[in-house]
Amino acid sequence: MANRFRLRPATQLFLTLVGMTAAVWVLRGIGLLTFLPGIVLWILIVACFATGIVNSLRSAR
């Protein structure tokens, strides 16, 4: 498997942020992370949008 599909670092960062955001959202929704303030979730959502925009702009080059 020497010819595996590799993602760019910006794409890896975006997917990691999306996964973290989804995990925090679900865990907060079921009551396991209720101690986290809502701003943490909003920061993760904004970071997802920002990395997605940067990633798409870099791939358009």
Biopython code that builds the backbone (N, CA, C, O; Angstrom):
import numpy as np
from Bio.PDB.StructureBuilder import StructureBuilder

atoms = [
    (1, "MET", "N", (0.821, -1.187, 0.000)),
    (1, "MET", "CA", (0.000, 0.000, 0.000)),
    (1, "MET", "C", (0.866, 1.252, 0.000)),
    (1, "MET", "O", (0.593, 2.194, 0.743)),
    (2, "ALA", "N", (1.887, 1.270, -0.811)),
    (2, "ALA", "CA", (2.786, 2.412, -0.861)),
    (2, "ALA", "C", (2.137, 3.605, -1.556)),
    (2, "ALA", "O", (2.610, 4.731, -1.406)),
    (3, "ASN", "N", (1.080, 3.384, -2.302)),
    (3, "ASN", "CA", (0.445, 4.443, -3.073)),
    (3, "ASN", "C", (-0.889, 4.849, -2.449)),
    (3, "ASN", "O", (-1.901, 4.953, -3.141)),
    (4, "ARG", "N", (-0.879, 5.079, -1.137)),
    (4, "ARG", "CA", (-2.124, 5.423, -0.443)),
    (4, "ARG", "C", (-2.531, 6.857, -0.726)),
    (4, "ARG", "O", (-1.705, 7.713, -1.045)),
    (5, "PHE", "N", (-3.818, 7.092, -0.600)),
    (5, "PHE", "CA", (-4.374, 8.429, -0.784)),
    (5, "PHE", "C", (-4.016, 9.272, 0.434)),
    (5, "PHE", "O", (-4.324, 8.890, 1.563)),
    (6, "ARG", "N", (-3.373, 10.411, 0.217)),
    (6, "ARG", "CA", (-2.972, 11.281, 1.322)),
    (6, "ARG", "C", (-3.684, 12.620, 1.209)),
    (6, "ARG", "O", (-3.784, 13.201, 0.128)),
    (7, "LEU", "N", (-4.168, 13.091, 2.329)),
    (7, "LEU", "CA", (-4.831, 14.392, 2.375)),
    (7, "LEU", "C", (-3.815, 15.478, 2.695)),
    (7, "LEU", "O", (-2.823, 15.240, 3.385)),
    (8, "ARG", "N", (-4.081, 16.670, 2.182)),
    (8, "ARG", "CA", (-3.229, 17.808, 2.502)),
    (8, "ARG", "C", (-3.418, 18.179, 3.967)),
    (8, "ARG", "O", (-4.464, 17.886, 4.547)),
    (9, "PRO", "N", (-2.413, 18.826, 4.579)),
    (9, "PRO", "CA", (-2.540, 19.223, 5.991)),
    (9, "PRO", "C", (-3.745, 20.132, 6.256)),
    (9, "PRO", "O", (-4.384, 20.020, 7.302)),
    (10, "ALA", "N", (-4.054, 21.021, 5.325)),
    (10, "ALA", "CA", (-5.209, 21.910, 5.519)),
    (10, "ALA", "C", (-6.511, 21.113, 5.525)),
    (10, "ALA", "O", (-7.430, 21.425, 6.281)),
    (11, "THR", "N", (-6.586, 20.094, 4.688)),
    (11, "THR", "CA", (-7.782, 19.244, 4.662)),
    (11, "THR", "C", (-7.875, 18.408, 5.928)),
    (11, "THR", "O", (-8.963, 18.207, 6.468)),
    (12, "GLN", "N", (-6.736, 17.922, 6.401)),
    (12, "GLN", "CA", (-6.721, 17.158, 7.646)),
    (12, "GLN", "C", (-7.174, 18.019, 8.817)),
    (12, "GLN", "O", (-7.928, 17.560, 9.676)),
    (13, "LEU", "N", (-6.711, 19.276, 8.852)),
    (13, "LEU", "CA", (-7.122, 20.194, 9.905)),
    (13, "LEU", "C", (-8.624, 20.447, 9.846)),
    (13, "LEU", "O", (-9.299, 20.444, 10.875)),
    (14, "PHE", "N", (-9.145, 20.667, 8.643)),
    (14, "PHE", "CA", (-10.575, 20.906, 8.482)),
    (14, "PHE", "C", (-11.388, 19.701, 8.964)),
    (14, "PHE", "O", (-12.353, 19.863, 9.710)),
    (15, "LEU", "N", (-11.007, 18.514, 8.547)),
    (15, "LEU", "CA", (-11.750, 17.318, 8.950)),
    (15, "LEU", "C", (-11.642, 17.057, 10.451)),
    (15, "LEU", "O", (-12.596, 16.587, 11.071)),
    (16, "THR", "N", (-10.494, 17.357, 11.030)),
    (16, "THR", "CA", (-10.332, 17.211, 12.475)),
    (16, "THR", "C", (-11.247, 18.178, 13.221)),
    (16, "THR", "O", (-11.891, 17.801, 14.200)),
    (17, "LEU", "N", (-11.301, 19.426, 12.756)),
    (17, "LEU", "CA", (-12.173, 20.414, 13.396)),
    (17, "LEU", "C", (-13.639, 20.041, 13.252)),
    (17, "LEU", "O", (-14.414, 20.212, 14.193)),
    (18, "VAL", "N", (-14.032, 19.535, 12.091)),
    (18, "VAL", "CA", (-15.422, 19.107, 11.903)),
    (18, "VAL", "C", (-15.748, 17.960, 12.853)),
    (18, "VAL", "O", (-16.818, 17.938, 13.461)),
    (19, "GLY", "N", (-14.834, 17.015, 12.982)),
    (19, "GLY", "CA", (-15.052, 15.889, 13.899)),
    (19, "GLY", "C", (-15.138, 16.330, 15.349)),
    (19, "GLY", "O", (-15.993, 15.858, 16.099)),
    (20, "MET", "N", (-14.248, 17.241, 15.746)),
    (20, "MET", "CA", (-14.285, 17.751, 17.118)),
    (20, "MET", "C", (-15.573, 18.513, 17.378)),
    (20, "MET", "O", (-16.180, 18.367, 18.439)),
    (21, "THR", "N", (-15.994, 19.329, 16.413)),
    (21, "THR", "CA", (-17.223, 20.104, 16.571)),
    (21, "THR", "C", (-18.424, 19.181, 16.710)),
    (21, "THR", "O", (-19.280, 19.394, 17.568)),
    (22, "ALA", "N", (-18.488, 18.160, 15.871)),
    (22, "ALA", "CA", (-19.605, 17.214, 15.946)),
    (22, "ALA", "C", (-19.602, 16.474, 17.278)),
    (22, "ALA", "O", (-20.657, 16.264, 17.878)),
    (23, "ALA", "N", (-18.420, 16.078, 17.741)),
    (23, "ALA", "CA", (-18.332, 15.353, 19.012)),
    (23, "ALA", "C", (-18.766, 16.236, 20.184)),
    (23, "ALA", "O", (-19.520, 15.797, 21.053)),
    (24, "VAL", "N", (-18.287, 17.476, 20.202)),
    (24, "VAL", "CA", (-18.665, 18.391, 21.283)),
    (24, "VAL", "C", (-20.165, 18.660, 21.235)),
    (24, "VAL", "O", (-20.822, 18.686, 22.276)),
    (25, "TRP", "N", (-20.709, 18.860, 20.044)),
    (25, "TRP", "CA", (-22.129, 19.146, 19.901)),
    (25, "TRP", "C", (-22.977, 17.983, 20.432)),
    (25, "TRP", "O", (-23.931, 18.187, 21.182)),
    (26, "VAL", "N", (-22.619, 16.786, 20.037)),
    (26, "VAL", "CA", (-23.387, 15.610, 20.472)),
    (26, "VAL", "C", (-23.229, 15.388, 21.971)),
    (26, "VAL", "O", (-24.215, 15.144, 22.667)),
    (27, "LEU", "N", (-22.007, 15.468, 22.472)),
    (27, "LEU", "CA", (-21.786, 15.233, 23.899)),
    (27, "LEU", "C", (-22.431, 16.310, 24.760)),
    (27, "LEU", "O", (-22.893, 16.030, 25.866)),
    (28, "ARG", "N", (-22.465, 17.531, 24.259)),
    (28, "ARG", "CA", (-23.172, 18.599, 24.986)),
    (28, "ARG", "C", (-24.679, 18.380, 24.936)),
    (28, "ARG", "O", (-25.391, 18.673, 25.896)),
    (29, "GLY", "N", (-25.152, 17.866, 23.816)),
    (29, "GLY", "CA", (-26.585, 17.625, 23.662)),
    (29, "GLY", "C", (-27.110, 16.534, 24.568)),
    (29, "GLY", "O", (-28.238, 16.618, 25.053)),
    (30, "ILE", "N", (-26.301, 15.504, 24.803)),
    (30, "ILE", "CA", (-26.761, 14.429, 25.687)),
    (30, "ILE", "C", (-26.404, 14.681, 27.148)),
    (30, "ILE", "O", (-26.726, 13.872, 28.018)),
    (31, "GLY", "N", (-25.735, 15.810, 27.418)),
    (31, "GLY", "CA", (-25.512, 16.227, 28.791)),
    (31, "GLY", "C", (-24.186, 15.837, 29.404)),
    (31, "GLY", "O", (-24.004, 16.001, 30.610)),
    (32, "LEU", "N", (-23.256, 15.328, 28.622)),
    (32, "LEU", "CA", (-21.963, 14.944, 29.188)),
    (32, "LEU", "C", (-20.978, 16.100, 29.273)),
    (32, "LEU", "O", (-20.093, 16.093, 30.128)),
    (33, "LEU", "N", (-21.115, 17.076, 28.416)),
    (33, "LEU", "CA", (-20.216, 18.232, 28.426)),
    (33, "LEU", "C", (-20.978, 19.523, 28.708)),
    (33, "LEU", "O", (-20.718, 20.551, 28.083)),
    (34, "THR", "N", (-21.900, 19.469, 29.631)),
    (34, "THR", "CA", (-22.705, 20.658, 29.915)),
    (34, "THR", "C", (-21.902, 21.747, 30.609)),
    (34, "THR", "O", (-22.334, 22.899, 30.653)),
    (35, "PHE", "N", (-20.735, 21.399, 31.154)),
    (35, "PHE", "CA", (-19.924, 22.397, 31.836)),
    (35, "PHE", "C", (-19.201, 23.322, 30.855)),
    (35, "PHE", "O", (-18.720, 24.385, 31.246)),
    (36, "LEU", "N", (-19.122, 22.918, 29.578)),
    (36, "LEU", "CA", (-18.485, 23.782, 28.579)),
    (36, "LEU", "C", (-19.421, 24.922, 28.209)),
    (36, "LEU", "O", (-20.606, 24.702, 27.958)),
    (37, "PRO", "N", (-18.891, 26.138, 28.176)),
    (37, "PRO", "CA", (-19.744, 27.247, 27.751)),
    (37, "PRO", "C", (-20.063, 27.159, 26.264)),
    (37, "PRO", "O", (-19.319, 26.545, 25.499)),
    (38, "GLY", "N", (-21.139, 27.759, 25.869)),
    (38, "GLY", "CA", (-21.577, 27.722, 24.478)),
    (38, "GLY", "C", (-20.603, 28.367, 23.513)),
    (38, "GLY", "O", (-20.592, 28.042, 22.326)),
    (39, "ILE", "N", (-19.781, 29.288, 24.019)),
    (39, "ILE", "CA", (-18.822, 29.973, 23.145)),
    (39, "ILE", "C", (-17.798, 28.991, 22.591)),
    (39, "ILE", "O", (-17.268, 29.207, 21.501)),
    (40, "VAL", "N", (-17.513, 27.933, 23.307)),
    (40, "VAL", "CA", (-16.557, 26.927, 22.819)),
    (40, "VAL", "C", (-17.091, 26.278, 21.549)),
    (40, "VAL", "O", (-16.353, 26.081, 20.584)),
    (41, "LEU", "N", (-18.361, 25.953, 21.557)),
    (41, "LEU", "CA", (-18.976, 25.362, 20.373)),
    (41, "LEU", "C", (-18.993, 26.355, 19.215)),
    (41, "LEU", "O", (-18.740, 25.975, 18.072)),
    (42, "TRP", "N", (-19.285, 27.611, 19.498)),
    (42, "TRP", "CA", (-19.296, 28.628, 18.445)),
    (42, "TRP", "C", (-17.902, 28.866, 17.873)),
    (42, "TRP", "O", (-17.755, 29.081, 16.670)),
    (43, "ILE", "N", (-16.888, 28.829, 18.718)),
    (43, "ILE", "CA", (-15.513, 28.981, 18.234)),
    (43, "ILE", "C", (-15.152, 27.830, 17.307)),
    (43, "ILE", "O", (-14.522, 28.049, 16.272)),
    (44, "LEU", "N", (-15.541, 26.604, 17.658)),
    (44, "LEU", "CA", (-15.273, 25.456, 16.799)),
    (44, "LEU", "C", (-16.009, 25.573, 15.462)),
    (44, "LEU", "O", (-15.453, 25.237, 14.416)),
    (45, "ILE", "N", (-17.248, 26.045, 15.493)),
    (45, "ILE", "CA", (-18.015, 26.199, 14.258)),
    (45, "ILE", "C", (-17.379, 27.258, 13.358)),
    (45, "ILE", "O", (-17.247, 27.049, 12.152)),
    (46, "VAL", "N", (-16.987, 28.387, 13.937)),
    (46, "VAL", "CA", (-16.345, 29.448, 13.153)),
    (46, "VAL", "C", (-15.003, 28.960, 12.611)),
    (46, "VAL", "O", (-14.642, 29.276, 11.477)),
    (47, "ALA", "N", (-14.263, 28.193, 13.412)),
    (47, "ALA", "CA", (-12.981, 27.651, 12.944)),
    (47, "ALA", "C", (-13.192, 26.689, 11.780)),
    (47, "ALA", "O", (-12.378, 26.649, 10.856)),
    (48, "CYS", "N", (-14.272, 25.915, 11.813)),
    (48, "CYS", "CA", (-14.581, 25.017, 10.693)),
    (48, "CYS", "C", (-14.852, 25.810, 9.422)),
    (48, "CYS", "O", (-14.340, 25.474, 8.354)),
    (49, "PHE", "N", (-15.649, 26.852, 9.535)),
    (49, "PHE", "CA", (-15.931, 27.682, 8.366)),
    (49, "PHE", "C", (-14.650, 28.336, 7.842)),
    (49, "PHE", "O", (-14.414, 28.358, 6.634)),
    (50, "ALA", "N", (-13.833, 28.863, 8.736)),
    (50, "ALA", "CA", (-12.611, 29.550, 8.320)),
    (50, "ALA", "C", (-11.650, 28.591, 7.629)),
    (50, "ALA", "O", (-11.105, 28.919, 6.575)),
    (51, "THR", "N", (-11.434, 27.419, 8.200)),
    (51, "THR", "CA", (-10.513, 26.472, 7.562)),
    (51, "THR", "C", (-11.088, 25.935, 6.260)),
    (51, "THR", "O", (-10.338, 25.658, 5.324)),
    (52, "GLY", "N", (-12.400, 25.784, 6.184)),
    (52, "GLY", "CA", (-13.024, 25.350, 4.937)),
    (52, "GLY", "C", (-12.847, 26.369, 3.833)),
    (52, "GLY", "O", (-12.565, 26.008, 2.690)),
    (53, "ILE", "N", (-13.010, 27.640, 4.164)),
    (53, "ILE", "CA", (-12.828, 28.701, 3.165)),
    (53, "ILE", "C", (-11.375, 28.777, 2.734)),
    (53, "ILE", "O", (-11.087, 28.858, 1.540)),
    (54, "VAL", "N", (-10.455, 28.752, 3.691)),
    (54, "VAL", "CA", (-9.034, 28.800, 3.350)),
    (54, "VAL", "C", (-8.640, 27.592, 2.513)),
    (54, "VAL", "O", (-7.884, 27.722, 1.551)),
    (55, "ASN", "N", (-9.146, 26.425, 2.872)),
    (55, "ASN", "CA", (-8.831, 25.208, 2.134)),
    (55, "ASN", "C", (-9.345, 25.288, 0.697)),
    (55, "ASN", "O", (-8.653, 24.879, -0.235)),
    (56, "SER", "N", (-10.555, 25.812, 0.518)),
    (56, "SER", "CA", (-11.090, 25.895, -0.848)),
    (56, "SER", "C", (-10.362, 26.964, -1.658)),
    (56, "SER", "O", (-10.168, 26.791, -2.861)),
    (57, "LEU", "N", (-9.959, 28.052, -1.033)),
    (57, "LEU", "CA", (-9.202, 29.075, -1.744)),
    (57, "LEU", "C", (-7.822, 28.567, -2.153)),
    (57, "LEU", "O", (-7.334, 28.883, -3.238)),
    (58, "ARG", "N", (-7.204, 27.786, -1.288)),
    (58, "ARG", "CA", (-5.884, 27.235, -1.623)),
    (58, "ARG", "C", (-5.969, 26.193, -2.721)),
    (58, "ARG", "O", (-5.042, 26.062, -3.521)),
    (59, "SER", "N", (-7.062, 25.450, -2.774)),
    (59, "SER", "CA", (-7.186, 24.424, -3.811)),
    (59, "SER", "C", (-7.574, 25.039, -5.160)),
    (59, "SER", "O", (-7.398, 24.404, -6.200)),
    (60, "ALA", "N", (-8.097, 26.264, -5.152)),
    (60, "ALA", "CA", (-8.491, 26.913, -6.399)),
    (60, "ALA", "C", (-7.285, 27.452, -7.168)),
    (60, "ALA", "O", (-7.391, 27.788, -8.348)),
    (61, "ARG", "N", (-6.169, 27.530, -6.507)),
    (61, "ARG", "CA", (-4.955, 28.042, -7.159)),
    (61, "ARG", "C", (-4.444, 27.106, -8.199)),
    (61, "ARG", "O", (-3.431, 27.388, -8.839)),
]
sb = StructureBuilder()
sb.init_structure("model")
sb.init_model(0)
sb.init_chain("A")
sb.init_seg("    ")
for serial, (resi, resn, name, xyz) in enumerate(atoms, 1):
    if name == "N":
        sb.init_residue(resn, " ", resi, " ")
    sb.init_atom(name, np.array(xyz, "f"), 0.0, 1.0, " ", f" {name:<3s}", serial, name[0])
structure = sb.get_structure()
